[in-house]
Amino acid sequence: MMNTFVGSLGHFMVILAFVSALISALSYFYYTRASELEKPSWKNFSRITFYIHGLASVSIAFCLFEIIYNHRFEYFYAYSHSSTGLPVHYMISSFWEGQEGAFILWIFWNVVLGLVVIHTNKFWEGPVMVVFTLVQAFLVSMILGIVIGDLKIGSSPFMLLRDMSEAPIFQINPEFIPEDGTGLNPLLQNIWMVIHPPTLFLGYASTLVPFAFLMAGLALKKYAEWIRPALPWAIFSAMILGMGIIMGAYWAYVTLNFGGYWNWDPVENAVYVPWLIMVAAIHTMITFKKSSTALKTAIVLVISSFILVLYATFLVRSGVLGDSSVHSFTDLGLSGQLLIYMLFFLGIALVLSIKEWKNIPTSEKEASVYSREFWIFIGATTLGLMAFQVIIPTSIPVYNAIIESFGGLSNLAPPADQIGFYTKFQLWFAVALALLTGIGQFFWWNKMDKKDLKNALVTPYIISMILAAIVITVGKVYDVSYIIIVLAGAFTIVANSTILIKLLRKKTFKLAGGSLAHIGLGMILIGVMFSSGYSDTISINMSGLTYKKDWEDELNKENVLLWINKPLQMKEYEVIYRGRYKKVAGVPGYVKADAMEETGAVNQAIALEPIESKGKQYHQKGDTLDLVLQENSYFKVEYYQEDELKFTLFPMSQPNPTMGLISSPDSKRYLSRDLYTHVSAINDYEEPEWKEDKFINAAPGEQFFINDFVTQFEGAEVINEVEGMTLEEGDIAVKAELTIMDYDVEKKLSPIFLIRGNQVGKIVDIDNDLGIKVEVDNIVPEENKFVFKVNTYQKDYVVMKAAVKPMINLLWLGTIIMLIGFTVAIFRRFDEFQKMKRKGLE
C-alpha cells in the first residue's frame, strides 16, 4: 500500500526549515542592532527559531531515511538509490548517494555547528548566526522542490515515482509500487562510502565558521578580533576536510581498479583546492596573532576557502563537468540556483571587504628574509600557487559553458593525461613546501640571523642527508627527480623532528601540532613518490593474447589470463586461481559458489553441502543461506613461493548491466609494500554456450578425456535415495562416479541413471569451474559399459592485474600523523579561546 504520509511530512519539514532559517536570520540581524534592553528578548527569539530550524532539519533526514529503510519504492529517491538487497550500512550510503540527500547531510552538519557556536560564543553569536542562517536558507532551498510557472526552486527528495516517471504502468495503475529499486551504485558499496561523505560534508560545513566570524568582524568593525575565535575552527575545518580527502583516496585505493588513490579527477580537485587555501589561511592567521602582519592576506584566504567550497558544489552538482568527471552528478535544474548561492555570498564578502579595506590594520614593517613572517608568506604563496594550478584547468568546462551561453564556441579541453599534467607541477610545489616547512619551523621558534640559521640547520641537514642516502640506496632510487623528492621529504621529517624533540623536552606537547603536521607531509611526499613512481606490475602478459579488442595496448600488456587451477609464474610468485566465492551472513571468510544454489529470492541461497569455515560447521546441507550482496563474486587467488602457499587474495567483481564489469581489488599488506590485485575480466558462466554433445563408452576403471581433462570412471552403484525425488517400488537408480583431474585438483561428478518401468530418467551433474556437464545416456550390461553424454563450455578463468606498491603504508602513516598534528593544534587554539572567554573577551 502506498504511503504518502511520510513524504508529505518530510516536505512540510523542508518548508518549515526554510521559513525558520529566514526568520532566524532576520531575528539575529535585529538582535545585533538592538539596544541592550531589547537584546535578551531578541536573543531568545532567535535561538528558538534556530532550534525549530534544527528540529525540522533533523526531521527531514529522519523522513528520508525512513523511506529508504522501509523500502518505500513508491518514492523516486528510494527507487533510484536503494534496493531490498542492501544491508543497513549501505542503506545509509544510499541516503547521500543522490544530490538531495547530500544537501540534507550538509544542512544537518550546519545545524550541529550552529548549535556549538551558539553555546560557545557570547559576543559573536548574533552576527555569526546571521551568516549561518542565511547559508541554511540557501541550502534548504536546494531541496524545496517548488515549481512556480517555469521557475523551479530546488529538487525534493520526497517526490513520488509516479510523478517523476512517464511509464505507462502509472496510467493503468496510479497506485503501482515496484517490488525493488535500482539499487546503490556498486562502487559505493564499500564501508568507506558510509563514513567518507559525512566526513567530507562536515569539512564543507566547517569552512562556514571562520567565514562567518570574518563577516561578523568586518560588519562590527572588529577587524582583528575575529581571528582568535575563528582560528580553532579553521584548523578543525582543515583537519576534517583533509580527513575526508584521505578517506576518499583510501576508498579509491581499496575499491576502484585504476591501481591508485588519486586520479586528479575534477571532483577530487574541487575538494583539494579549498583545503589548500584553508591551510594557507591558517598559517597567515597564526602569523597575525604572533606579529600583527598578514591580516589582509588571511581575510582574502578565508573568503576564498569558503567560496571555493561553494564553487566545488557548483562544479559537481550543476552537471557542467559532464563527461569530464566520473564523480559528477547530472543536472537537476539547480545550476542557476547554485550559481546564485555562490555569487550571493561572494558579493557580500566583496562588499564588506572593499568597504572596510582601508580600515583593516596592516604592518608597515618590511619582513626580513630571516623572519618567520617572510617564510610563512612564501609558504602561503606556494599553497596558493598549488591551488591556482589545479583550479584553472579544472574549470575549463565552466569557461566553455560561459562562452557557449553567449553564443560563442570554445575548443578548450581539459588535460588528456590529467595524472601526468597535474602531478608534474604539484609534486614540485610539494617539494618546495617540504623544504619551507623544514626551514620555517626554526624561524618560528627562534629569532634567527644568518649565522644562527646556519648553525641550526647543520645537524638536521647532515642527518637528513644520511637518511636520504639510506632510502635512496635501499629503495634503488636512481631518477634525479625522485632523489630530490626523497631529500626534501627526509629534510622536513628530520628538521621538524628536531623541533618536536625540543618541545617534548620542555613538556609542551600542545605546541607540537605544526611539527607533527609537517613530519606527516614529509612522509606523504616520500610515500607518494615510491607508491606511484615505483609501482611494479608483476602480471605481464607474455602470451601475446589480446584479451579485449577495445582495451588499450597497456591494459593487454599488464593483465594475465588465469585458468582455474592452472599455475602461472608472475615474477617471484606462482599464482593459481581457485574459483568463485560468495559472502554468507554469519560465516567468516568466503564460501565456494558451487556449494550453494540461489533460490531466486533476493540474497538467498540453499546450501548444497555442509558450510564450514576454519574447521567449524555453520550450516548443514539444505539450509537457507543469507548472502551478502549476492551479485558480488569473490575470486580466490593463491600466491606461492617455492611451492609454499604464502597468502590468498579475494578480489571482487560484479557484472553490472549498465556499468559493465565493476571490480574492487584486494591487497596483501606488508610493512614496506602492498601487493595489489584486481580482476579486469571474467568468464560469464551464468548463461554458458554449450558445445555439441559427445558420447563416450567406458567401463568401470577406464580412463578417458573430457575437454582435455583426464577422467577416471571409478565405477557405479545402485542407490536407494535420490535427492529431490521419491523412488517408487521397482525403480532402479544407478549413480556413476567420475573423477576428473585438473592439475592438482580432483573433481567428482556423479550423474544418475533412473529406470521406472519402460521409462528412463537422467540426472546430469555439472561442474561450473571446469565447464563440464555429464549424464549417463545408457547402460550396456552385456558389455559392462556405460554411455556418457558429455557437453562442455569455456573453463572458468579470470583476467587479472597484480602490482607491488612500495612504501604505500608510509603515505597512510603520514596522513595519520598530519591529522594528529591538526588535532593537537585545535586543542591548543581552543584552549586559548577558552581562557580569553573566561576573561570575558569573547
Helices and strands as residue ranges (DSSP letters): H 5-33, H 39-69, H 76-81, H 88-95, H 99-120, H 125-141, E 146-148, E 151-153, H 161-164, H 169-172, G 186-188, H 192-206, H 208-219, H 227-255, H 266-291, H 295-317, G 322-324, H 335-356, G 357-359, H 372-394, H 396-405, H 418-445, H 450-474, H 480-505, G 509-511, H 513-533, E 536-537, H 553-557, E 560-563, E 568-570, E 573-582, E 591-592, G 593-595, E 596-598, E 604-607, E 611-613, E 616-619, E 624-626, E 633-641, E 644-649, E 652-656, E 660-664, E 666-669, E 673-682, E 694-698, E 703-706, E 709-719, E 732-742, E 745-749, E 752-756, E 759-763, E 765-767, E 772-780, G 781-783, E 785-792, E 797-806, H 808-838
